[in-house]
Every structure is written in structure tokens, then in C-alpha cells.
């Protein structure tokens, strides 16, 4: 007669993974992404904002500018929040300072 040997199933001990080890690669990836991509871009954007702010504060009469909507004109008067812009003979408009996109030509010194 054949004897059957019953094999008893031995429980395999599965080791619990440490939560820190699970999230460490993700945290490292986010850290590298922040320092390599996000932070330099924030710095560049801050420089552009500062340059634009300085340009707006230095605007004076007879500066030629381009607005954000593409209108080319000459500054006739600078107020606190607005600028009077001459865009053609006898055509003047009043716009917000922030609407000035770039300085085309600085006024000629007299």
C-alpha cells in the first residue's frame, strides 16, 4: 500500500514593505523635478516681471510703445495708472499701463 505523505503548507512569510521605501523614489523624483524644472522657470518669470515693471515705471512722453493688443503708438502723457497714447494724427487713446507690452523706441533726449 502506498502511503501518502501529506505535505503541510508552510506559510510563506511575506515581508511588509516599509512605507518610506515605497514613497522614497516618488519623493526623490518630485524633488529633482522641482529643482531642475519648476524653480528655474519661476526665476525666469520673476526676472521678466521685474524687467517689465521697470520699463513701465520709466515710460515718458514721446516713447514709442507697442500694446498687448498690437497697437503701435507714441506716449503723450503718463498718469499713475494710465497712459495717453497717440496712435495717429488727432487720435489719442487712454490705456492702462499694464497694457504696454514693449518699448519700441526710447524718446530722443533734447
C-alpha positions in Angstrom: 0.0 0.0 0.0 1.1 3.4 -0.8 1.5 5.7 1.9 0.6 9.3 1.2 2.6 11.8 2.9 0.7 14.9 3.4 2.7 18.0 2.9 1.8 20.6 5.3 1.7 24.0 3.7 4.1 26.2 5.4 3.1 29.8 5.4 5.4 31.9 3.4 6.4 34.9 5.4 5.9 37.9 3.2 7.8 40.8 4.4 5.9 44.0 4.8 7.4 46.8 2.7 8.4 49.9 4.6 6.2 52.8 3.5 9.2 55.1 3.4 10.9 52.7 0.9 7.7 52.8 -1.2 7.4 56.6 -1.5 11.1 57.5 -1.5 11.6 57.2 -5.3 8.4 59.3 -5.8 9.6 62.0 -3.4 13.1 62.0 -5.0 11.6 62.3 -8.5 9.4 65.3 -7.3 12.4 66.9 -5.7 14.6 66.6 -8.8 11.7 67.8 -11.0 11.2 70.9 -8.7 14.9 71.9 -8.7 15.6 71.2 -12.4 12.4 72.5 -14.0 10.0 74.5 -11.8 12.4 76.6 -9.8 14.5 77.9 -12.7 11.3 78.7 -14.6 10.0 80.7 -11.6 13.2 82.6 -11.5 13.0 83.5 -15.2 9.4 84.6 -14.9 10.3 86.8 -11.9 13.1 88.4 -14.0 10.7 89.1 -16.8 8.2 90.7 -14.4 10.8 92.9 -12.9 12.1 94.0 -16.3 8.5 94.8 -17.5 7.8 96.7 -14.2 11.0 98.8 -14.6 10.1 99.5 -18.3 6.6 100.7 -17.2 8.0 102.9 -14.5 10.5 104.5 -16.9 7.9 105.4 -19.6 7.9 109.1 -20.5 6.5 111.4 -23.2 7.5 110.6 -26.8 8.4 107.0 -26.1 7.2 104.7 -28.9 5.5 101.6 -27.5 3.6 98.5 -28.6 0.5 97.5 -26.6 -0.5 93.9 -25.8 -3.2 94.1 -28.5 -0.6 95.2 -31.1 -1.3 98.9 -31.3 1.8 101.0 -32.0 1.8 104.5 -30.7 3.6 107.3 -29.0 3.2 108.2 -25.3 1.7 111.6 -24.9 1.1 111.7 -21.2 1.9 109.3 -18.3 -0.5 109.2 -15.3 -0.5 107.0 -12.2 -2.4 104.0 -13.7 -3.0 105.1 -17.3 -1.2 106.4 -20.3 -2.4 108.7 -23.1 -1.2 107.1 -26.4 -1.2 108.9 -29.7 -1.8 106.3 -32.4 -2.4 108.6 -35.4 -2.8 112.3 -36.2 -5.6 113.6 -33.9 -6.3 110.1 -32.5 -5.4 109.6 -28.8 -6.5 106.7 -26.5 -6.1 106.2 -22.8 -5.0 102.8 -21.8 -3.8 101.0 -18.6 0.0 101.0 -18.1 -0.1 97.2 -17.8 -1.4 97.1 -21.4 2.1 98.2 -22.7 3.9 95.1 -24.0 7.2 96.5 -25.1 9.1 99.7 -25.7 9.8 100.2 -29.4 11.9 103.3 -29.2 13.0 105.4 -26.3 12.4 109.2 -26.6 15.1 111.3 -28.1 17.0 113.3 -25.5 16.7 117.0 -26.0 
